[in-house]
Structure formats: C-alpha cells, structure tokens
C-alpha cells in the first residue's frame, strides 16, 4: 500500500475505535444520544471501503 493509503487507513481505524469507545452502551445502540456516533462510525467504514477500492484501482492502473 502506498503511504497515503496507510495514513488514511490508520486514521479511519482510530476514528472508528474512538467512536466505539465514547458510545454510551447503557442507553442502547440505537438510542438518540448515540446517533451521532453511529453516523460517524458508518462514515469511517465507508471511508475504509472507498480506500480499498482506490487502492485496488491504483494496482490495476500500475499493471498497464
């Protein structure tokens, strides 16, 4: 992986971990107070998926 992708992968993983840590589990996963954390976690997961797609596309471009 390029350094660029590794940096963003680490940032997304830290971002997801932090949001899982600050979530109030006593209230329940789908509670209104946790909605901002769920949105942030889903954005981090989406970022990781886009990151792997971009990395795969860059591998294909390098083979040509």
Buried (B, 14 or more C-beta within 10 A) or exposed (E): EEEEBEEBBEBBEEBBEBBEEEBEEEEEEEBEEBEEBBEBBEBBEEBBEEBEEBBEEEEEEEEE
